Amino acid sequence: MPRILCVLAALLVGCTTEPEPTSTALSIRYTEVSAGIDFDHYNGFSGEYYYVETFGPGSAFIDYDGDGWLDIYLVNGTYLKGLAPDPLPTNQLYRNRGDGTFARADVGATDMGYGMGVAAADYDNDGDTDLYITNFGPNALYRNEGGYFVDATQETGVGDRRWSTSSAFLDYDLDGDLDLFATNYVDFDLNRNVLCKEGRIRTYCRPQAYEPVGDLLYRNDGGRFTDVTDEAGIELAGRGLGVALSDFDRDGDTDIYVANDGTMNFLYENRRGHFAEIGLQTGTRYNEDGRAEAGMGVDFGDYDNDGYQDIFVTNFGFETNTLYRNSEGTYFADVSAEVALAEPTYDPLGFGTKFLDYDNDADLDLFVANGHVLDLMDDIDTTGNLSYYQTNQLLRNDGREGSRRFVDVSSRSGTSFSVKNVGRGTAVADYDNDGDIDLLVNGVADPPRLLRNDGGNQQHWLIVELVGAGHLDALGTIVTATAAGGTRQTRERQSGGSYLSAHDPRLHFGLGDATQSDLEIRWPDGQIQYLKDVASDQILRVVQPEAEP
């Protein structure tokens, strides 16, 4: 959509007066803290403009040692050609000390490939979290053995050698163990590097310079994975960058959405273990103008509290990010302009993104990590609106029933939002266990940025940790919290989302002024559990009850 039309659409929809943010929202700040993290991303820049240099890295929050405090895993690149650096760059895990700081933990999983992303789950169901690393080159699976990671790639058969990006675990066939999905990007080879220019300036290519490749679905067959991509109906080739999972139609199994760069996005409906791509029928392939956008990051979340998960996709500069509203699991509508997201997201280039209730007011807001892919964009752009380094965005859901809108509150959410970065993989979690959601942004050739939420816990909250009876991670579980005032919120326990990253495995509910709520938990096997009068302001661990004989 041309920029002037985006502005007009936003103005026409937004004629009514915006509600003023609450005093709580106005007082929340995100503070950037070093917290003992001494990591610098290495992208292997050589001057040859190898395409892979500009797309990573991802990050993850995981509790690798089971102590109740979320640790941090950061993905690194490596050298591509020429003289290798000394020491060689590796991925790195940082242990949470439980006091707001982190320390390096030499516990394996220091993968030395050219890293892109990370997914985290207990694939072998032994009670600790394992890691799957996507690379430009062979992917890697690290099995957690009581707090130390062992390379299990060869024995599990998941070392695909193509350029993989985002990935996620799921139980797609409902057999009680965790399968694995990975997006793949393009067919790029260092020995067939394409020389690209913007005008007379050499820089990175546009995605159209390279052919798309297909994604991957692995079935877990007792600890070894089998490639079932074709037989399960994952048939299309796209330039995949982001993946998000949800039971969007509430039929009891997990569906897959892939954000593709410059080609149509994919919505794979799970039909009890076989997938059908239904993006055209559901309105999720393209934006409202029927155009494929440069999809980067993606997330599912129920922003309007109707019980169905909506989709948010980040896109290229001079494209709006796109919010697709879910109409009871049958159709999605592009409501980006209607909810006032068109204008603030038009110039930036978004990557990592997440639905989150940063102010605990009982509705989902949005965070977007921004940064261009063309390192000389400041010289290339003639409009003055684009740059390589960009500021991130916090977009607050105003919560107005029937006409919800998002307001860009970045400028009043702390000085960390005035700092520019080349934002890529973004993970969210309550790493300090204080009831509000913190952010971790990993960027190209920069240190990661840990952004602590200060003040979001002034309103009530609930964090739910789920332990399943089949697979312990309980992926696919849907939890609905109904507060005393009648507000209903729905969250899903799913892997994936954002871009290249993994998040707090616990479900977070902001509850506003409600001191208690009722929970409905639909476990992956269909069992429904009810908990009444659950007190707010706690981390609640719920173990799935044994089924009655």
C-alpha positions in Angstrom: 0.0 0.0 0.0 1.5 3.4 -0.9 2.4 5.4 2.2 -0.1 8.2 1.6 -2.9 5.6 1.5 -1.6 4.0 4.7 -1.8 7.4 6.5 -5.3 8.1 5.1 -6.6 4.7 6.1 -5.2 5.1 9.6 -6.7 8.6 10.0 -10.1 7.5 8.6 -10.3 4.6 11.1 -9.0 6.6 14.0 -11.4 9.6 14.0 -12.4 8.9 17.6 -10.5 10.2 20.6 -7.7 7.9 21.8 -8.1 6.9 25.4 -5.3 8.1 27.6 -3.0 5.4 28.9 -3.3 4.5 32.5 -0.9 5.9 35.1 0.5 2.4 35.3 1.3 2.2 31.6 2.9 5.7 31.7 5.2 4.7 34.5 6.6 1.5 32.9 10.1 1.6 31.6 12.3 -0.9 29.8 15.8 -0.7 31.2 18.8 -2.1 29.3 21.0 -4.1 31.6 24.3 -5.9 31.0 23.6 -8.5 33.7 27.0 -10.2 33.2 26.4 -11.1 29.5 29.7 -10.6 27.7 28.7 -11.7 24.2 29.3 -10.2 20.8 27.7 -11.6 17.6 30.1 -12.5 14.9 28.6 -12.4 11.4 31.8 -13.1 9.4 31.6 -9.9 7.3 34.3 -10.2 4.6 33.4 -7.4 2.1 32.1 -10.0 -0.3 28.5 -9.4 0.9 27.7 -13.1 1.4 23.9 -13.0 1.8 23.9 -15.0 5.0 25.8 -12.3 6.9 22.8 -10.1 7.4 20.0 -12.4 8.7 21.0 -13.8 12.1 21.0 -14.3 15.0 18.4 -15.8 17.4 18.2 -16.1 21.1 16.4 -18.2 23.7 15.2 -18.2 27.3 15.4 -21.7 28.7 15.6 -23.2 32.2 18.3 -25.7 31.3 19.1 -26.7 34.9 15.6 -26.9 36.3 16.1 -24.4 39.1 13.1 -22.2 38.3 15.1 -19.3 36.8 15.3 -18.8 33.0 18.7 -18.9 31.5 19.8 -17.4 28.2 21.1 -19.0 25.1 22.7 -16.9 22.3 23.3 -18.0 18.8 26.5 -16.9 17.0 27.9 -16.9 13.5 31.3 -17.9 12.4 33.8 -17.1 9.6 32.8 -17.9 6.1 36.0 -17.7 4.1 39.6 -16.6 4.6 41.5 -16.4 7.9 39.6 -17.9 10.8 39.4 -15.7 14.0 41.1 -16.9 17.1 39.3 -18.0 19.2 36.5 -19.4 17.0 33.1 -17.9 17.7 30.6 -20.2 19.3 27.1 -20.1 20.6 26.9 -19.5 24.4 24.7 -20.3 27.3 24.4 -18.0 30.3 23.1 -19.3 33.7 20.7 -17.2 35.6 22.1 -16.7 39.1 18.6 -15.8 40.5 19.6 -12.3 41.4 19.1 -10.5 38.0 22.5 -11.4 36.7 24.0 -14.2 34.5 27.2 -16.1 34.2 28.8 -18.1 31.4 28.0 -21.8 31.7 30.3 -24.2 29.9 27.9 -27.0 29.6 28.2 -28.0 25.9 25.9 -26.7 23.2 28.7 -24.4 22.0 27.8 -25.1 18.4 30.5 -23.8 16.0 28.4 -23.7 12.8 27.1 -20.5 11.2 24.2 -20.1 13.6 20.8 -18.7 12.7 18.2 -19.8 15.2 17.2 -22.0 18.2 14.2 -24.0 19.3 13.9 -25.4 22.9 11.9 -28.4 24.1 12.2 -31.7 25.9 12.2 -33.9 22.8 13.2 -37.1 24.7 10.8 -36.5 27.6 13.4 -37.0 30.3 12.5 -33.8 32.2 15.1 -31.3 30.9 15.2 -28.9 28.0 17.0 -29.8 24.8 18.2 -27.4 22.0 17.8 -27.5 18.2 20.1 -25.1 16.4 19.5 -24.0 12.8 22.5 -23.1 10.7 23.7 -22.0 7.4 25.0 -25.5 6.9 24.3 -28.6 9.0 21.7 -28.1 11.8 22.4 -29.5 15.2 20.5 -31.1 18.1 21.9 -31.0 21.6 20.4 -33.3 24.1 20.4 -32.1 27.7 21.7 -34.8 30.1 21.1 -33.5 33.5 22.5 -30.0 32.8 25.2 -30.9 30.3 24.4 -30.9 26.5 25.6 -33.7 24.2 25.5 -33.5 20.4 22.8 -35.9 19.3 22.6 -34.7 15.7 23.9 -37.8 14.0 21.9 -40.3 16.1 18.6 -38.4 15.6 19.0 -37.7 11.9 18.2 -33.9 12.0 21.4 -32.4 10.5 19.9 -31.0 7.3 22.6 -29.1 5.4 20.4 -26.4 3.8 20.1 -22.8 5.1 17.6 -23.2 7.9 16.1 -20.3 9.8 13.3 -20.5 12.4 12.2 -23.8 13.9 9.7 -25.2 16.4 8.7 -28.4 18.2 5.2 -29.7 18.1 3.3 -33.0 18.5 1.7 -32.8 15.0 0.4 -36.4 15.0 -0.9 -36.4 18.6 1.1 -39.6 19.4 2.5 -38.2 22.7 6.1 -37.2 21.6 7.5 -34.1 20.1 8.2 -33.7 16.4 10.1 -30.9 14.8 9.5 -28.3 12.0 12.2 -26.1 10.4 11.8 -23.4 7.9 14.4 -23.1 5.1 15.3 -19.9 3.3 17.1 -19.9 -0.1 19.6 -21.9 -2.2 22.7 -19.9 -1.4 26.3 -21.1 -1.9 29.4 -19.2 -1.0 31.0 -20.4 -4.3 28.1 -19.0 -6.3 27.9 -15.6 -4.7 25.8 -13.1 -6.7 27.1 -9.5 -7.0 24.3 -7.1 -6.3 24.1 -3.3 -6.2 21.7 -0.6 -5.3 22.5 2.0 -7.9 26.3 2.1 -7.9 26.6 0.9 -4.3 27.5 -2.8 -3.7 25.5 -4.3 -0.9 23.5 -7.4 0.0 21.1 -8.9 -2.6 17.4 -8.8 -2.6 15.8 -12.3 -2.0 14.7 -12.6 -5.6 18.3 -13.2 -6.5 18.1 -16.7 -5.0 15.7 -19.6 -5.5 13.4 -20.6 -2.6 13.7 -24.0 -1.0 11.2 -26.2 0.9 10.7 -26.5 4.6 11.2 -29.6 6.8 8.9 -31.7 9.1 10.5 -34.4 11.2 8.5 -37.1 13.0 9.8 -38.3 16.3 10.1 -42.1 16.1 11.3 -43.0 19.6 14.2 -40.5 19.8 15.2 -40.7 16.1 13.5 -38.3 13.7 12.2 -39.3 10.3 11.7 -36.8 7.4 8.0 -36.9 6.7 7.8 -33.5 4.9 6.3 -34.8 1.6 4.0 -37.4 3.0 2.6 -35.0 5.6 1.7 -32.4 2.9 4.4 -29.8 3.5 4.9 -29.4 -0.2 5.5 -25.8 -1.0 8.8 -24.0 -1.5 9.1 -20.5 -0.1 11.8 -18.2 1.3 10.9 -19.1 4.9 12.1 -16.9 7.8 9.6 -17.1 10.6 7.4 -19.9 11.9 4.6 -19.8 14.5 2.3 -22.5 15.7 -1.3 -22.5 17.0 -4.5 -24.5 17.0 -6.0 -21.5 15.2 -9.3 -23.3 14.4 -9.6 -24.9 17.9 -10.1 -28.5 16.5 -7.5 -30.1 18.8 -4.3 -30.2 16.7 -1.5 -27.8 16.0 -1.4 -25.8 12.8 1.7 -24.1 11.2 2.1 -20.6 9.8 5.3 -19.7 7.8 6.3 -16.1 7.0 8.1 -16.1 3.7 10.3 -13.3 2.3 8.8 -11.9 -0.9 6.6 -14.9 -1.6 3.2 -15.8 -0.3 3.0 -16.9 3.3 1.8 -20.5 4.2 -0.9 -21.5 6.6 -0.8 -25.3 7.0 -4.0 -26.6 8.5 -3.4 -29.8 10.4 -6.0 -32.5 9.5 -5.0 -35.1 12.1 -1.5 -35.6 11.0 -1.7 -34.4 7.4 -1.4 -30.8 6.4 -3.2 -28.8 3.8 -2.1 -25.3 2.8 -5.2 -23.0 3.1 -3.7 -19.6 3.0 -5.7 -18.5 0.0 -9.0 -19.6 1.5 -8.3 -18.1 4.9 -6.9 -14.7 3.7 -3.4 -15.3 5.2 -1.2 -15.6 2.1 -1.2 -11.9 1.2 -2.0 -8.5 2.7 -5.4 -6.8 2.0 -4.1 -5.6 -1.3 -3.4 -9.1 -2.5 0.4 -8.6 -2.3 3.0 -11.0 -1.0 5.2 -9.1 1.5 8.7 -9.7 2.8 7.7 -11.7 5.9 10.4 -11.9 8.5 9.0 -12.6 12.0 5.6 -13.9 13.0 3.6 -14.7 16.1 0.2 -16.0 17.1 -1.8 -14.2 19.9 -5.4 -13.4 20.9 -5.2 -9.6 20.8 -9.0 -9.0 21.0 -9.7 -11.7 23.7 -12.2 -13.6 21.6 -10.6 -17.0 22.3 -9.0 -17.3 18.8 -5.4 -16.7 18.0 -4.6 -13.9 15.6 -1.5 -13.6 13.4 1.1 -10.7 13.3 3.8 -10.6 10.7 6.7 -8.2 10.4 7.7 -7.1 6.9 10.2 -5.0 4.9 10.7 -1.2 5.0 8.0 0.7 3.1 5.6 -2.2 3.8 3.3 -2.2 6.9 3.6 -5.0 9.3 0.4 -7.1 9.0 -2.1 -8.1 11.7 -4.6 -10.8 10.6 -7.7 -11.0 12.8 -9.0 -14.6 13.3 -12.7 -14.9 12.7 -13.6 -17.9 14.8 -11.1 -20.2 13.1 -12.5 -19.9 9.6 -11.1 -16.7 8.0 -8.5 -14.0 8.7 -8.9 -10.3 7.8 -6.0 -7.9 7.4 -6.9 -5.2 10.0 -3.5 -3.5 10.1 -4.9 -0.1 9.2 -8.1 -0.6 11.2 -6.1 -1.0 14.4 -3.7 1.8 13.6 -0.6 -0.4 12.9 -0.2 0.8 9.3 1.5 4.2 9.9 4.0 3.4 12.7 5.2 0.2 11.0 5.5 1.5 7.5 9.1 2.8 7.5 10.9 0.3 9.8 12.1 -3.2 8.8 10.8 -5.6 11.4 12.3 -8.9 12.4 11.7 -10.4 15.9 8.2 -9.8 17.3 5.9 -11.0 20.0 2.5 -10.5 21.5 3.0 -9.7 25.2 1.0 -8.0 27.9 3.8 -5.7 29.1 1.6 -3.6 31.4 -0.5 -6.4 32.8 -3.8 -4.8 31.8 -5.4 -8.0 30.5 -4.8 -7.6 26.7 -1.9 -8.3 24.4 0.5 -5.6 23.2 3.2 -6.0 20.5 7.0 -5.6 20.5 9.0 -5.4 17.2 12.8 -5.5 16.9 13.8 -3.4 13.9 16.9 -3.2 11.7 17.5 -3.1 7.9 19.3 -5.9 5.9 21.2 -3.5 3.6 24.2 -2.2 5.6 24.6 0.9 3.4 20.9 1.8 3.5 21.8 5.3 4.9 23.6 6.0 1.6 21.1 4.2 -0.6 17.8 5.6 0.6 16.8 8.9 -1.1 13.7 9.5 1.1 15.6 10.0 4.4 13.3 7.6 6.2 15.3 4.4 6.1 18.6 3.5 7.9 20.5 0.3 8.7 20.4 0.9 12.5 16.8 1.4 13.7 15.0 1.8 17.0 12.7 -1.0 18.3 9.0 -0.5 18.9 6.5 -1.1 21.7 2.9 -0.9 20.5 0.3 -0.8 23.3 -3.2 -2.3 22.9 -5.6 0.3 24.1 -8.1 -2.4 25.1 -11.2 -0.6 23.8 -13.9 -3.1 23.1 -15.2 -3.2 19.6 -12.6 -0.7 18.2 -9.2 -1.8 19.5 -6.2 0.2 18.4 -2.5 0.0 19.0 -0.6 3.1 20.1 3.2 3.4 19.7 4.4 4.0 23.2 8.1 3.5 22.5 9.1 7.1 23.2 7.7 6.9 26.7 8.8 3.4 27.6 12.4 4.2 28.5 15.7 5.3 26.9 16.3 1.8 25.6 13.8 2.6 22.9 15.8 5.5 21.6 18.9 3.3 21.1 19.2 2.0 17.5 20.2 -1.5 16.7 20.1 -4.1 13.9 17.5 -6.1 15.7 16.9 -9.7 14.7 16.0 -12.6 17.0 13.8 -11.6 19.9 12.9 -13.7 22.9 10.5 -12.8 25.7 10.3 -14.0 29.3 9.9 -13.0 32.9 13.6 -13.8 33.6 13.6 -12.2 37.0 10.3 -13.8 38.1 8.7 -10.5 39.2 5.5 -10.9 37.2 6.2 -8.7 34.1 7.6 -9.6 30.7 11.2 -8.8 29.8 12.9 -8.7 26.3 16.0 -10.1 24.8 17.1 -8.8 21.4 20.0 -10.3 19.5 21.4 -8.3 16.7 23.9 -8.5 13.8 27.5 -7.9 14.7 26.4 -6.4 18.0 26.1 -7.4 21.7 22.6 -8.7 22.6 20.3 -6.3 24.5 18.5 -7.5 27.6 15.6 -5.1 28.4 14.2 -5.5 31.9 10.6 -4.5 32.4 10.5 -2.0 35.4 7.0 -1.3 36.6 4.9 -3.7 34.6 4.0 -5.6 37.7 2.1 -2.8 39.3 -1.0 -4.6 38.2 -1.9 -8.2 39.0 -0.6 -11.1 37.1 -0.4 -14.9 36.9 2.2 -17.2 35.4 1.2 -20.8 34.6 3.8 -23.6 34.3 2.4 -26.7 32.7 3.5 -30.3 33.1 1.8 -32.7 30.7 1.0 -36.4 31.2 2.1 -37.4 27.7 5.0 -35.2 26.7 6.1 -33.1 29.8 6.3 -29.9 27.9 2.6 -30.0 27.3 2.9 -28.3 23.9 -0.5 -27.6 22.4 -2.2 -26.9 25.7 -4.7 -24.0 25.7 -5.4 -22.1 28.9 -8.3 -19.7 29.4 -8.2 -17.4 32.4 -11.4 -15.6 33.4 -10.9 -12.8 35.9 -13.5 -11.7 38.5 -14.7 -8.9 36.3 -15.5 -11.3 33.4 -12.5 -10.6 31.2 -11.4 -13.8 29.4 -7.9 -14.4 28.0 -6.6 -17.3 26.1 -3.0 -18.4 25.8 -1.4 -21.4 24.1 1.6 -23.3 25.1 3.5 -23.5 21.9 7.1 -23.6 20.6 8.3 -21.1 18.0 7.1 -17.6 17.2 9.0 -14.3 16.7 12.1 -14.8 14.6 14.8 -17.5 15.2 14.1 -17.6 18.9 12.6 -19.5 21.8 10.7 -18.0 24.8 9.5 -18.4 28.4 7.8 -21.9 28.4 5.3 -20.6 31.0 2.1 -18.8 30.1 1.8 -15.2 31.4 -1.5 -13.5 32.1 -1.9 -9.8 33.0 -4.9 -9.5 35.2 -5.3 -5.7 35.8 -7.0 -5.2 39.2 -8.3 -8.8 39.5 -7.0 -10.6 42.6 -8.1 -14.0 41.4 -9.3 -15.8 38.3 -10.7 -19.1 37.1 -8.7 -21.3 34.8 -9.8 -23.7 32.1 -7.0 -25.9 30.8 -7.4 -28.0 27.7 -4.5 -30.4 27.6 -3.1 -31.8 24.3 -5.0 -35.1 24.6 -8.3 -33.2 25.0 -8.6 -33.6 28.7 -10.1 -30.4 30.3 -9.2 -29.3 33.8 -10.8 -26.5 35.8 -9.2 -24.5 38.6 -11.4 -22.1 40.6 -10.4 -18.9 42.4 -6.7 -19.0 41.6 -4.9 -16.2 43.5 -3.1 -13.6 41.4 0.6 -12.7 41.6 2.1 -16.2 41.7 3.9 -18.7 39.5 1.5 -21.6 39.4 2.7 -25.1 38.5 -0.1 -27.3 37.1 0.5 -31.0 36.6 -2.0 -32.7 34.3 -4.1 -35.1 36.4 -4.2 -38.8 35.5 -7.1 -39.7 33.3 -9.9 -41.6 35.0 -10.0 -45.3 34.0 
